């Protein structure tokens, strides 16, 4: 299955709700990884 840009955005926003440092104080490192992977995937699809 190939993910669309829309699928990636939905997953990204869901993860942001869980791991954003304002919501989850321990989530700063996870957010760095999530952001890096999101950027990589968006560039790959663009």
PDBQT receptor file of N, H, CA, C and O in Angstrom, charges set to zero:
ATOM      1  N   UNK A   1       0.837  -1.182   0.000  1.00  0.00    +0.000 N 
ATOM      2  CA  UNK A   1       0.000   0.000   0.000  1.00  0.00    +0.000 C 
ATOM      3  C   UNK A   1       0.885   1.250   0.000  1.00  0.00    +0.000 C 
ATOM      4  O   UNK A   1       1.865   1.335   0.741  1.00  0.00    +0.000 OA
ATOM      5  N   UNK A   2       0.531   2.182  -0.818  1.00  0.00    +0.000 N 
ATOM      6  H   UNK A   2      -0.265   2.113  -1.420  1.00  0.00    +0.000 HD
ATOM      7  CA  UNK A   2       1.264   3.431  -0.917  1.00  0.00    +0.000 C 
ATOM      8  C   UNK A   2       0.460   4.511  -0.198  1.00  0.00    +0.000 C 
ATOM      9  O   UNK A   2      -0.734   4.680  -0.446  1.00  0.00    +0.000 OA
ATOM     10  N   UNK A   3       1.117   5.227   0.678  1.00  0.00    +0.000 N 
ATOM     11  H   UNK A   3       2.087   5.089   0.879  1.00  0.00    +0.000 HD
ATOM     12  CA  UNK A   3       0.456   6.303   1.420  1.00  0.00    +0.000 C 
ATOM     13  C   UNK A   3       0.399   7.557   0.555  1.00  0.00    +0.000 C 
ATOM     14  O   UNK A   3       1.346   7.883  -0.160  1.00  0.00    +0.000 OA
ATOM     15  N   UNK A   4      -0.718   8.240   0.634  1.00  0.00    +0.000 N 
ATOM     16  H   UNK A   4      -1.488   7.974   1.215  1.00  0.00    +0.000 HD
ATOM     17  CA  UNK A   4      -0.859   9.511  -0.065  1.00  0.00    +0.000 C 
ATOM     18  C   UNK A   4      -0.409  10.631   0.854  1.00  0.00    +0.000 C 
ATOM     19  O   UNK A   4      -0.216  10.426   2.052  1.00  0.00    +0.000 OA
ATOM     20  N   UNK A   5      -0.246  11.797   0.292  1.00  0.00    +0.000 N 
ATOM     21  H   UNK A   5      -0.403  11.963  -0.681  1.00  0.00    +0.000 HD
ATOM     22  CA  UNK A   5       0.128  12.958   1.090  1.00  0.00    +0.000 C 
ATOM     23  C   UNK A   5      -0.932  13.220   2.162  1.00  0.00    +0.000 C 
ATOM     24  O   UNK A   5      -0.605  13.595   3.288  1.00  0.00    +0.000 OA
ATOM     25  N   UNK A   6      -2.181  13.023   1.810  1.00  0.00    +0.000 N 
ATOM     26  H   UNK A   6      -2.446  12.719   0.895  1.00  0.00    +0.000 HD
ATOM     27  CA  UNK A   6      -3.278  13.209   2.774  1.00  0.00    +0.000 C 
ATOM     28  C   UNK A   6      -3.159  12.224   3.941  1.00  0.00    +0.000 C 
ATOM     29  O   UNK A   6      -3.379  12.600   5.093  1.00  0.00    +0.000 OA
ATOM     30  N   UNK A   7      -2.814  10.969   3.650  1.00  0.00    +0.000 N 
ATOM     31  H   UNK A   7      -2.636  10.664   2.715  1.00  0.00    +0.000 HD
ATOM     32  CA  UNK A   7      -2.618   9.962   4.705  1.00  0.00    +0.000 C 
ATOM     33  C   UNK A   7      -1.481  10.359   5.641  1.00  0.00    +0.000 C 
ATOM     34  O   UNK A   7      -1.585  10.222   6.859  1.00  0.00    +0.000 OA
ATOM     35  N   UNK A   8      -0.413  10.845   5.058  1.00  0.00    +0.000 N 
ATOM     36  H   UNK A   8      -0.329  10.956   4.068  1.00  0.00    +0.000 HD
ATOM     37  CA  UNK A   8       0.760  11.246   5.850  1.00  0.00    +0.000 C 
ATOM     38  C   UNK A   8       0.415  12.425   6.745  1.00  0.00    +0.000 C 
ATOM     39  O   UNK A   8       0.813  12.459   7.910  1.00  0.00    +0.000 OA
ATOM     40  N   UNK A   9      -0.316  13.385   6.215  1.00  0.00    +0.000 N 
ATOM     41  H   UNK A   9      -0.639  13.358   5.269  1.00  0.00    +0.000 HD
ATOM     42  CA  UNK A   9      -0.712  14.546   7.014  1.00  0.00    +0.000 C 
ATOM     43  C   UNK A   9      -1.601  14.143   8.188  1.00  0.00    +0.000 C 
ATOM     44  O   UNK A   9      -1.424  14.633   9.303  1.00  0.00    +0.000 OA
ATOM     45  N   UNK A  10      -2.559  13.247   7.934  1.00  0.00    +0.000 N 
ATOM     46  H   UNK A  10      -2.703  12.849   7.029  1.00  0.00    +0.000 HD
ATOM     47  CA  UNK A  10      -3.449  12.790   9.002  1.00  0.00    +0.000 C 
ATOM     48  C   UNK A  10      -2.654  12.095  10.101  1.00  0.00    +0.000 C 
ATOM     49  O   UNK A  10      -2.884  12.341  11.285  1.00  0.00    +0.000 OA
ATOM     50  N   UNK A  11      -1.734  11.240   9.718  1.00  0.00    +0.000 N 
ATOM     51  H   UNK A  11      -1.548  11.041   8.756  1.00  0.00    +0.000 HD
ATOM     52  CA  UNK A  11      -0.917  10.531  10.700  1.00  0.00    +0.000 C 
ATOM     53  C   UNK A  11      -0.033  11.513  11.461  1.00  0.00    +0.000 C 
ATOM     54  O   UNK A  11       0.133  11.392  12.675  1.00  0.00    +0.000 OA
ATOM     55  N   UNK A  12       0.523  12.471  10.759  1.00  0.00    +0.000 N 
ATOM     56  H   UNK A  12       0.388  12.569   9.773  1.00  0.00    +0.000 HD
ATOM     57  CA  UNK A  12       1.385  13.477  11.389  1.00  0.00    +0.000 C 
ATOM     58  C   UNK A  12       0.620  14.263  12.452  1.00  0.00    +0.000 C 
ATOM     59  O   UNK A  12       1.103  14.432  13.572  1.00  0.00    +0.000 OA
ATOM     60  N   UNK A  13      -0.572  14.742  12.100  1.00  0.00    +0.000 N 
ATOM     61  H   UNK A  13      -0.965  14.605  11.191  1.00  0.00    +0.000 HD
ATOM     62  CA  UNK A  13      -1.347  15.533  13.054  1.00  0.00    +0.000 C 
ATOM     63  C   UNK A  13      -1.790  14.695  14.243  1.00  0.00    +0.000 C 
ATOM     64  O   UNK A  13      -1.864  15.204  15.362  1.00  0.00    +0.000 OA
ATOM     65  N   UNK A  14      -2.084  13.431  14.023  1.00  0.00    +0.000 N 
ATOM     66  H   UNK A  14      -2.025  13.017  13.115  1.00  0.00    +0.000 HD
ATOM     67  CA  UNK A  14      -2.445  12.539  15.135  1.00  0.00    +0.000 C 
ATOM     68  C   UNK A  14      -1.272  12.368  16.090  1.00  0.00    +0.000 C 
ATOM     69  O   UNK A  14      -1.438  12.414  17.309  1.00  0.00    +0.000 OA
ATOM     70  N   UNK A  15      -0.083  12.171  15.524  1.00  0.00    +0.000 N 
ATOM     71  H   UNK A  15       0.052  12.133  14.534  1.00  0.00    +0.000 HD
ATOM     72  CA  UNK A  15       1.104  12.026  16.366  1.00  0.00    +0.000 C 
ATOM     73  C   UNK A  15       1.440  13.315  17.096  1.00  0.00    +0.000 C 
ATOM     74  O   UNK A  15       1.887  13.282  18.243  1.00  0.00    +0.000 OA
ATOM     75  N   UNK A  16       1.229  14.446  16.443  1.00  0.00    +0.000 N 
ATOM     76  H   UNK A  16       0.866  14.473  15.512  1.00  0.00    +0.000 HD
ATOM     77  CA  UNK A  16       1.494  15.738  17.093  1.00  0.00    +0.000 C 
ATOM     78  C   UNK A  16       0.599  15.928  18.313  1.00  0.00    +0.000 C 
ATOM     79  O   UNK A  16       1.037  16.460  19.333  1.00  0.00    +0.000 OA
ATOM     80  N   UNK A  17      -0.648  15.495  18.207  1.00  0.00    +0.000 N 
ATOM     81  H   UNK A  17      -1.004  15.062  17.379  1.00  0.00    +0.000 HD
ATOM     82  CA  UNK A  17      -1.565  15.614  19.342  1.00  0.00    +0.000 C 
ATOM     83  C   UNK A  17      -1.092  14.788  20.528  1.00  0.00    +0.000 C 
ATOM     84  O   UNK A  17      -1.322  15.164  21.678  1.00  0.00    +0.000 OA
ATOM     85  N   UNK A  18      -0.435  13.672  20.259  1.00  0.00    +0.000 N 
ATOM     86  H   UNK A  18      -0.248  13.368  19.325  1.00  0.00    +0.000 HD
ATOM     87  CA  UNK A  18       0.038  12.798  21.334  1.00  0.00    +0.000 C 
ATOM     88  C   UNK A  18       1.375  13.225  21.923  1.00  0.00    +0.000 C 
ATOM     89  O   UNK A  18       1.577  13.139  23.134  1.00  0.00    +0.000 OA
ATOM     90  N   UNK A  19       2.288  13.685  21.072  1.00  0.00    +0.000 N 
ATOM     91  H   UNK A  19       2.124  13.754  20.088  1.00  0.00    +0.000 HD
ATOM     92  CA  UNK A  19       3.669  13.879  21.500  1.00  0.00    +0.000 C 
ATOM     93  C   UNK A  19       4.144  15.314  21.574  1.00  0.00    +0.000 C 
ATOM     94  O   UNK A  19       5.300  15.554  21.922  1.00  0.00    +0.000 OA
ATOM     95  N   UNK A  20       3.289  16.280  21.257  1.00  0.00    +0.000 N 
ATOM     96  H   UNK A  20       2.350  16.084  20.974  1.00  0.00    +0.000 HD
ATOM     97  CA  UNK A  20       3.730  17.674  21.319  1.00  0.00    +0.000 C 
ATOM     98  C   UNK A  20       4.161  18.008  22.742  1.00  0.00    +0.000 C 
ATOM     99  O   UNK A  20       3.462  17.658  23.692  1.00  0.00    +0.000 OA
ATOM    100  N   UNK A  21       5.295  18.676  22.905  1.00  0.00    +0.000 N 
ATOM    101  H   UNK A  21       5.863  18.960  22.132  1.00  0.00    +0.000 HD
ATOM    102  CA  UNK A  21       5.813  18.984  24.250  1.00  0.00    +0.000 C 
ATOM    103  C   UNK A  21       4.846  19.773  25.143  1.00  0.00    +0.000 C 
ATOM    104  O   UNK A  21       4.927  19.672  26.367  1.00  0.00    +0.000 OA
ATOM    105  N   UNK A  22       3.950  20.543  24.561  1.00  0.00    +0.000 N 
ATOM    106  H   UNK A  22       3.885  20.625  23.567  1.00  0.00    +0.000 HD
ATOM    107  CA  UNK A  22       2.963  21.268  25.371  1.00  0.00    +0.000 C 
ATOM    108  C   UNK A  22       1.960  20.316  26.016  1.00  0.00    +0.000 C 
ATOM    109  O   UNK A  22       1.392  20.622  27.064  1.00  0.00    +0.000 OA
ATOM    110  N   UNK A  23       1.744  19.162  25.387  1.00  0.00    +0.000 N 
ATOM    111  H   UNK A  23       2.205  18.914  24.535  1.00  0.00    +0.000 HD
ATOM    112  CA  UNK A  23       0.800  18.167  25.888  1.00  0.00    +0.000 C 
ATOM    113  C   UNK A  23       1.522  17.075  26.669  1.00  0.00    +0.000 C 
ATOM    114  O   UNK A  23       1.054  16.639  27.720  1.00  0.00    +0.000 OA
ATOM    115  N   UNK A  24       2.648  16.646  26.156  1.00  0.00    +0.000 N 
ATOM    116  H   UNK A  24       3.029  17.001  25.302  1.00  0.00    +0.000 HD
ATOM    117  CA  UNK A  24       3.411  15.553  26.741  1.00  0.00    +0.000 C 
ATOM    118  C   UNK A  24       4.830  16.061  27.015  1.00  0.00    +0.000 C 
ATOM    119  O   UNK A  24       5.635  16.147  26.087  1.00  0.00    +0.000 OA
ATOM    120  N   UNK A  25       5.150  16.394  28.252  1.00  0.00    +0.000 N 
ATOM    121  H   UNK A  25       4.496  16.324  29.006  1.00  0.00    +0.000 HD
ATOM    122  CA  UNK A  25       6.465  16.952  28.568  1.00  0.00    +0.000 C 
ATOM    123  C   UNK A  25       7.639  16.059  28.149  1.00  0.00    +0.000 C 
ATOM    124  O   UNK A  25       8.747  16.553  27.940  1.00  0.00    +0.000 OA
ATOM    125  N   UNK A  26       7.408  14.780  28.029  1.00  0.00    +0.000 N 
ATOM    126  H   UNK A  26       6.508  14.378  28.199  1.00  0.00    +0.000 HD
ATOM    127  CA  UNK A  26       8.473  13.853  27.624  1.00  0.00    +0.000 C 
ATOM    128  C   UNK A  26       8.529  13.678  26.112  1.00  0.00    +0.000 C 
ATOM    129  O   UNK A  26       9.319  12.872  25.619  1.00  0.00    +0.000 OA
ATOM    130  N   UNK A  27       7.709  14.413  25.363  1.00  0.00    +0.000 N 
ATOM    131  H   UNK A  27       7.067  15.068  25.763  1.00  0.00    +0.000 HD
ATOM    132  CA  UNK A  27       7.588  14.191  23.937  1.00  0.00    +0.000 C 
ATOM    133  C   UNK A  27       8.512  15.000  23.051  1.00  0.00    +0.000 C 
ATOM    134  O   UNK A  27       8.417  14.891  21.828  1.00  0.00    +0.000 OA
ATOM    135  N   UNK A  28       9.391  15.795  23.599  1.00  0.00    +0.000 N 
ATOM    136  H   UNK A  28       9.468  15.883  24.592  1.00  0.00    +0.000 HD
ATOM    137  CA  UNK A  28      10.240  16.661  22.776  1.00  0.00    +0.000 C 
ATOM    138  C   UNK A  28      11.101  15.861  21.803  1.00  0.00    +0.000 C 
ATOM    139  O   UNK A  28      11.192  16.205  20.625  1.00  0.00    +0.000 OA
ATOM    140  N   UNK A  29      11.724  14.806  22.288  1.00  0.00    +0.000 N 
ATOM    141  H   UNK A  29      11.649  14.526  23.245  1.00  0.00    +0.000 HD
ATOM    142  CA  UNK A  29      12.588  13.998  21.425  1.00  0.00    +0.000 C 
ATOM    143  C   UNK A  29      11.769  13.268  20.358  1.00  0.00    +0.000 C 
ATOM    144  O   UNK A  29      12.198  13.166  19.209  1.00  0.00    +0.000 OA
ATOM    145  N   UNK A  30      10.608  12.769  20.731  1.00  0.00    +0.000 N 
ATOM    146  H   UNK A  30      10.260  12.852  21.665  1.00  0.00    +0.000 HD
ATOM    147  CA  UNK A  30       9.743  12.092  19.758  1.00  0.00    +0.000 C 
ATOM    148  C   UNK A  30       9.286  13.071  18.675  1.00  0.00    +0.000 C 
ATOM    149  O   UNK A  30       9.208  12.707  17.501  1.00  0.00    +0.000 OA
ATOM    150  N   UNK A  31       8.982  14.313  19.067  1.00  0.00    +0.000 N 
ATOM    151  H   UNK A  31       9.045  14.609  20.020  1.00  0.00    +0.000 HD
ATOM    152  CA  UNK A  31       8.549  15.296  18.083  1.00  0.00    +0.000 C 
ATOM    153  C   UNK A  31       9.653  15.617  17.088  1.00  0.00    +0.000 C 
ATOM    154  O   UNK A  31       9.371  15.830  15.909  1.00  0.00    +0.000 OA
ATOM    155  N   UNK A  32      10.887  15.656  17.530  1.00  0.00    +0.000 N 
ATOM    156  H   UNK A  32      11.116  15.484  18.488  1.00  0.00    +0.000 HD
ATOM    157  CA  UNK A  32      12.001  15.881  16.605  1.00  0.00    +0.000 C 
ATOM    158  C   UNK A  32      12.046  14.777  15.560  1.00  0.00    +0.000 C 
ATOM    159  O   UNK A  32      12.236  15.042  14.373  1.00  0.00    +0.000 OA
ATOM    160  N   UNK A  33      11.870  13.539  16.005  1.00  0.00    +0.000 N 
ATOM    161  H   UNK A  33      11.715  13.323  16.969  1.00  0.00    +0.000 HD
ATOM    162  CA  UNK A  33      11.893  12.404  15.085  1.00  0.00    +0.000 C 
ATOM    163  C   UNK A  33      10.679  12.415  14.159  1.00  0.00    +0.000 C 
ATOM    164  O   UNK A  33      10.800  12.134  12.967  1.00  0.00    +0.000 OA
ATOM    165  N   UNK A  34       9.528  12.734  14.702  1.00  0.00    +0.000 N 
ATOM    166  H   UNK A  34       9.429  12.962  15.670  1.00  0.00    +0.000 HD
ATOM    167  CA  UNK A  34       8.302  12.798  13.904  1.00  0.00    +0.000 C 
ATOM    168  C   UNK A  34       8.428  13.875  12.838  1.00  0.00    +0.000 C 
ATOM    169  O   UNK A  34       8.089  13.641  11.678  1.00  0.00    +0.000 OA
ATOM    170  N   UNK A  35       8.914  15.054  13.219  1.00  0.00    +0.000 N 
ATOM    171  H   UNK A  35       9.190  15.244  14.161  1.00  0.00    +0.000 HD
ATOM    172  CA  UNK A  35       9.076  16.149  12.259  1.00  0.00    +0.000 C 
ATOM    173  C   UNK A  35      10.073  15.796  11.159  1.00  0.00    +0.000 C 
ATOM    174  O   UNK A  35       9.839  16.095   9.988  1.00  0.00    +0.000 OA
ATOM    175  N   UNK A  36      11.172  15.168  11.527  1.00  0.00    +0.000 N 
ATOM    176  H   UNK A  36      11.362  14.926  12.479  1.00  0.00    +0.000 HD
ATOM    177  CA  UNK A  36      12.183  14.799  10.533  1.00  0.00    +0.000 C 
ATOM    178  C   UNK A  36      11.612  13.783   9.541  1.00  0.00    +0.000 C 
ATOM    179  O   UNK A  36      11.832  13.903   8.335  1.00  0.00    +0.000 OA
ATOM    180  N   UNK A  37      10.897  12.807  10.031  1.00  0.00    +0.000 N 
ATOM    181  H   UNK A  37      10.718  12.709  11.010  1.00  0.00    +0.000 HD
ATOM    182  CA  UNK A  37      10.322  11.793   9.141  1.00  0.00    +0.000 C 
ATOM    183  C   UNK A  37       9.224  12.396   8.274  1.00  0.00    +0.000 C 
ATOM    184  O   UNK A  37       9.114  12.058   7.096  1.00  0.00    +0.000 OA
ATOM    185  N   UNK A  38       8.422  13.272   8.832  1.00  0.00    +0.000 N 
ATOM    186  H   UNK A  38       8.512  13.547   9.790  1.00  0.00    +0.000 HD
ATOM    187  CA  UNK A  38       7.367  13.937   8.061  1.00  0.00    +0.000 C 
ATOM    188  C   UNK A  38       7.972  14.733   6.908  1.00  0.00    +0.000 C 
ATOM    189  O   UNK A  38       7.506  14.639   5.772  1.00  0.00    +0.000 OA
ATOM    190  N   UNK A  39       8.994  15.503   7.198  1.00  0.00    +0.000 N 
ATOM    191  H   UNK A  39       9.372  15.579   8.120  1.00  0.00    +0.000 HD
ATOM    192  CA  UNK A  39       9.659  16.294   6.154  1.00  0.00    +0.000 C 
ATOM    193  C   UNK A  39      10.232  15.389   5.065  1.00  0.00    +0.000 C 
ATOM    194  O   UNK A  39      10.123  15.696   3.878  1.00  0.00    +0.000 OA
ATOM    195  N   UNK A  40      10.840  14.276   5.468  1.00  0.00    +0.000 N 
ATOM    196  H   UNK A  40      10.929  14.026   6.433  1.00  0.00    +0.000 HD
ATOM    197  CA  UNK A  40      11.422  13.347   4.502  1.00  0.00    +0.000 C 
ATOM    198  C   UNK A  40      10.337  12.765   3.591  1.00  0.00    +0.000 C 
ATOM    199  O   UNK A  40      10.517  12.688   2.376  1.00  0.00    +0.000 OA
ATOM    200  N   UNK A  41       9.215  12.359   4.182  1.00  0.00    +0.000 N 
ATOM    201  H   UNK A  41       9.069  12.421   5.169  1.00  0.00    +0.000 HD
ATOM    202  CA  UNK A  41       8.142  11.767   3.383  1.00  0.00    +0.000 C 
ATOM    203  C   UNK A  41       7.486  12.769   2.456  1.00  0.00    +0.000 C 
ATOM    204  O   UNK A  41       7.158  12.442   1.316  1.00  0.00    +0.000 OA
ATOM    205  N   UNK A  42       7.291  13.987   2.936  1.00  0.00    +0.000 N 
ATOM    206  H   UNK A  42       7.558  14.253   3.863  1.00  0.00    +0.000 HD
ATOM    207  CA  UNK A  42       6.655  15.018   2.101  1.00  0.00    +0.000 C 
ATOM    208  C   UNK A  42       7.561  15.350   0.914  1.00  0.00    +0.000 C 
ATOM    209  O   UNK A  42       7.078  15.502  -0.208  1.00  0.00    +0.000 OA
ATOM    210  N   UNK A  43       8.854  15.461   1.151  1.00  0.00    +0.000 N 
ATOM    211  H   UNK A  43       9.246  15.337   2.062  1.00  0.00    +0.000 HD
ATOM    212  CA  UNK A  43       9.784  15.732   0.051  1.00  0.00    +0.000 C 
ATOM    213  C   UNK A  43       9.777  14.603  -0.970  1.00  0.00    +0.000 C 
ATOM    214  O   UNK A  43       9.872  14.838  -2.174  1.00  0.00    +0.000 OA
ATOM    215  N   UNK A  44       9.665  13.380  -0.477  1.00  0.00    +0.000 N 
ATOM    216  H   UNK A  44       9.588  13.189   0.502  1.00  0.00    +0.000 HD
ATOM    217  CA  UNK A  44       9.663  12.216  -1.362  1.00  0.00    +0.000 C 
ATOM    218  C   UNK A  44       8.432  12.213  -2.254  1.00  0.00    +0.000 C 
ATOM    219  O   UNK A  44       8.519  11.815  -3.416  1.00  0.00    +0.000 OA
ATOM    220  N   UNK A  45       7.290  12.647  -1.739  1.00  0.00    +0.000 N 
ATOM    221  H   UNK A  45       7.219  12.971  -0.795  1.00  0.00    +0.000 HD
ATOM    222  CA  UNK A  45       6.057  12.661  -2.508  1.00  0.00    +0.000 C 
ATOM    223  C   UNK A  45       5.904  13.901  -3.377  1.00  0.00    +0.000 C 
ATOM    224  O   UNK A  45       5.160  13.878  -4.358  1.00  0.00    +0.000 OA
ATOM    225  N   UNK A  46       6.586  14.967  -3.039  1.00  0.00    +0.000 N 
ATOM    226  H   UNK A  46       7.191  14.986  -2.243  1.00  0.00    +0.000 HD
ATOM    227  CA  UNK A  46       6.432  16.226  -3.787  1.00  0.00    +0.000 C 
ATOM    228  C   UNK A  46       7.164  16.204  -5.103  1.00  0.00    +0.000 C 
ATOM    229  O   UNK A  46       7.131  17.186  -5.845  1.00  0.00    +0.000 OA
TER     230      UNK A  46
